[in-house]
Amino acid sequence: MKKISITIFCLIVLASCVSSKSTLKNVDDNAPNLTLSKNNTFVITEFCTDKKYGYDKDYPINIFFRTTRDELANEKRFLEALAGPKGEAIAYTKLESCCPFPSKRSDMGAGFLDVYEVKWEGQKKPIILYLNIYEKGILMVPVGLTLRK
């Protein structure tokens, strides 16, 4: 009886981890498809003015491109297109995956955000960006960053 109770409790806890309603605010299935530059980075033409874009888990950078199977390649294609505020080369490190949400583009029915730390020379404190490979949205340069030349 005790094992059954523990099993039921664990199932309830696991089921509650993924809400049936997404909290993501900037998903746009009508966003134009992403394109690649000759350097194999994403072509980005817009600069965001919303300070939450990419910095808040509810406003991640949505980089869905053809399939979710190229997760690391797509994140690299986005991050390699960026530079620091004065054009500095950036370095980035994936810290974790977090923040489950429902997604039709995942075999599991749920997606996760990838959390990256971004640094450049002369920076006082690294920035944290949330990337989402499961959903589409307008791809923009987050506030405080520029495009790599």
Salt bridges, closest charged atoms under 4 A:
ASP29 OD1 - ARG105 NH2 3.36
GLU71 OE2 - LYS94 NZ 3.10
GLU80 OE1 - ARG148 NH1 3.05
ASP114 OD1 - LYS94 NZ 3.31
GLU117 OE1 - LYS119 NZ 3.61
GLU135 OE1 - ARG105 NH1 3.43
